[in-house]
Amino acid sequence: MASREGDRWSEIVASGGVRQPHISVVYGRRRVEESTGRRTTDMRGSFGGEQRPSFAPSKRTSWNRSLSIRGRESIFVAPGANLQPQKNCRALKQPPKPCNRVKKNVGGPPDFRKEKAYFAEVDACDLMEESPSPKNFGTWTRGMDIDHDLPAILERWQISKLAMPVSSKALFDIIETPVIPSVLSNCSTSNNLFSNSCRTPEKDRGSGGHTMGAIPLGFSDIEGTNITASLSKLNIKGGPVETSIPWNGEALTAFDQILMVCKQSAPVTLAEVFSAYCELGSIKKLGEGTYGEAYRAGRTVCKVVPFDGDLLVNGETQKRSEEILGEVLLSLTLNNLRSNRVGNEQKDSCDGFIETRDFRVCQGPYDPSLISAWEDFDAKRGSENDHPKDFTREQCYIVFVLADGGTDLESYALVDYNEAHSLLVQVTASLAVAESACEFEHRDLHWGNILLTQDDTPERNNTMSFILGGKRMHARTFGLTVSIIDFTLSRINTANLFCLVEIKNAAAGISITNTWSPNGMGNLLKFNVARTAILFLDLSADPALFQGKKGDKQAETYRRMKEITKEHWEGSYPKTNVVWLIYLVDMVLQKMKPLAPGNKVERELRSFKKRLASYESAGDCLADPFFADVLLTEDERLSFSNGPSVGDVGDV
Ligand SMILES: Nc1ncnc2c1ncn2[C@@H]1O[C@H](COP(=O)(O)OP(=O)(O)OP(=O)(O)O)[C@@H](O)[C@H]1O
């Protein structure tokens, strides 16, 4: 097995790659006054329940974060389809795409009247279609049908940034380091298209010669006619140059943009959204975070996040529309890694991040059905959050309609080594894929943010698939399915996703010509640098995050991230994923201990943990021999699933 594995691991390592940390700054962050920042380090767990032991905690133990750190900006793109009207709304016309119009509008305000009119029409249609009585909720299919035109969403977002008045500049400065030519040259139409090359360039911190620059977002259209000009403005050799674009016009507010993403012209009530998925009386609260309350509604989970209001929620300032928009865009980006969203040409794909099925903007007081579910949860498990009764008629919420990811790891009892193995390989593979696709770092992967479901009768031959660096791989699951949630602190680079969009357009018959070939570097795809950017959150604005109890694994992990990034939170440091994997092994050890005190399993986990410390990325971690028995190549999987049920890899 060793030599065969050796080959595979060298492939994984080659495709995942060990990268040096590099930096790229995209935007300035809003800094607000310090908040109260409630935190807890209570990590209790206890066995209970009937069929499997339960670690159900009496309190949420996630690491609460201060809203003082908020202020994410988001730019990204994906192979989005046009804004599709609802099935029965044939008369609707496509809205004009701002991304293809903006250039002509430079110097003047973008005109979104047609789009607004379109969405008003969509919404009118939605109202007819989407207000079923609770009895008919099964016929309402909106969520699964939604496709989002991410490039268009992004263009609107960018325009709004440029159109912001000077007073908001601190919040909305867009500081962007471009994809550099050598990188671009790898984004060619060759087979090497999806190589790990569309990366943020390194920033020479020491020299001081490379100041961060505010790049004018060129809004080149997909034909890229302005691409040369845009790229030349980036002053590639000497580093980015600060420029600014005067923009006097109006633009859509972030709130309007969220409505457009949701295909709504106005907020609806919480009851309207929930009744589309279930009988209101059947709603159950599943969990809570500092900002969100998660409720089961039929077969979906609706996470309700209040925003834009003045009321302090759980001791914190509510999120602002801009931040919600960023989270919406980030969720959509991760959705695009899903196997059902991409074509065969996708270089990286996995299903390990929770599927976001829809978003809805709501307004009004909390619905009595939700209050009752909230109180029920509080009575049974004890809530750390404020009672939602104080929300007024003006209060707005975003509802993230998510797939049901199951139970969070904190409350889940791992029953044997196979489950632990499955958990670790799935999380590691997902991080490795997202790292490769978009320099993704989760940065907050505590055990409340990993959800698990187990088949009632786990099929020993179950596997999950993922594609890493163009190579399809499989992991044995032992019936366990893992979903990663909560991307509030995550960092992402959209560059490779843009490559993908361009190629998909090419595949769809839209011509891509080679228009730019600087320094004889060869043919390049037209690359819309305007849409290439990085989302991150500057955690240095939240010192309390790093002041958790000494020795507490979660608190220590935030501090490790701080050491790794040296507080350059904008940079790419895939090692942050590694430290969360180390934390995860600690949590697994904690959970396994009562089952396997001091035995071989514990020793294996400990030596795996030791090796993890030497890795630089989740991609590296995936190549560790610890996963050799649970990772399968395509051929191995075929013989595996055709053969007799394979034994466990190491039962306790
Ligand atoms: N898709 C889902 N399926 C099942 N449970 C979920 C889902 N999403 C969220 N939950 C539950 O709700 C809890 C809170 O969700 P989440 O962490 O996303 O909220 P948050 O407010 O963003 O949290 P944080 O304070 O960590 O930022 C989770 O720990 C989990 O128990």
The ligand as a Tripos MOL2 file, in Angstrom:
@<TRIPOS>MOLECULE
LIG
   31    33     1     0     0
SMALL
NO_CHARGES

@<TRIPOS>ATOM
      1 N1        -27.4890   24.2410    8.1130 N.pl3     1 LIG1
      2 C1        -27.5910   23.9390    9.3920 C.ar      1 LIG1
      3 N2        -28.0470   22.7100    9.7740 N.ar      1 LIG1
      4 C2        -28.1640   22.3960   11.0760 C.ar      1 LIG1
      5 N3        -27.8610   23.2380   12.0910 N.ar      1 LIG1
      6 C3        -27.3890   24.4650   11.7810 C.ar      1 LIG1
      7 C4        -27.2310   24.8810   10.4260 C.ar      1 LIG1
      8 N4        -26.7510   26.1340   10.4250 N.ar      1 LIG1
      9 C5        -26.6090   26.4890   11.7030 C.ar      1 LIG1
     10 N5        -26.9840   25.4970   12.5430 N.ar      1 LIG1
     11 C6        -26.9720   25.5150   13.9990 C.3       1 LIG1
     12 O1        -27.0020   26.8490   14.4500 O.3       1 LIG1
     13 C7        -25.7940   27.1690   15.1620 C.3       1 LIG1
     14 C8        -25.4060   28.6020   14.8680 C.3       1 LIG1
     15 O2        -25.1580   28.7490   13.4800 O.3       1 LIG1
     16 P1        -23.9820   29.6730   12.9690 P.3       1 LIG1
     17 O3        -22.7070   29.2690   13.6260 O.co2     1 LIG1
     18 O4        -24.0030   29.6650   11.4930 O.co2     1 LIG1
     19 O5        -24.4810   31.0910   13.5290 O.3       1 LIG1
     20 P2        -23.6460   32.4020   13.7460 P.3       1 LIG1
     21 O6        -24.5100   33.3850   14.4090 O.co2     1 LIG1
     22 O7        -23.0210   32.8020   12.4690 O.co2     1 LIG1
     23 O8        -22.5440   31.8580   14.7560 O.3       1 LIG1
     24 P3        -21.2320   32.5850   15.2740 P.3       1 LIG1
     25 O9        -21.5730   33.2210   16.5550 O.co2     1 LIG1
     26 O10       -20.2600   31.4090   15.4430 O.co2     1 LIG1
     27 O11       -20.8320   33.5440   14.1940 O.co2     1 LIG1
     28 C9        -24.7790   26.1170   14.7280 C.3       1 LIG1
     29 O12       -23.7890   25.8740   15.7040 O.3       1 LIG1
     30 C10       -25.6770   24.8970   14.5190 C.3       1 LIG1
     31 O13       -25.9540   24.2730   15.7420 O.3       1 LIG1
@<TRIPOS>BOND
     1     1     2 1
     2     2     3 ar
     3     2     7 ar
     4     3     4 ar
     5     4     5 ar
     6     5     6 ar
     7     6     7 ar
     8     6    10 ar
     9     7     8 ar
    10     8     9 ar
    11     9    10 ar
    12    10    11 1
    13    11    12 1
    14    11    30 1
    15    12    13 1
    16    13    14 1
    17    13    28 1
    18    14    15 1
    19    15    16 1
    20    16    17 2
    21    16    18 1
    22    16    19 1
    23    19    20 1
    24    20    21 2
    25    20    22 1
    26    20    23 1
    27    23    24 1
    28    24    25 2
    29    24    26 1
    30    24    27 1
    31    28    29 1
    32    28    30 1
    33    30    31 1
@<TRIPOS>SUBSTRUCTURE
     1 LIG1         1 GROUP 0 **** ****
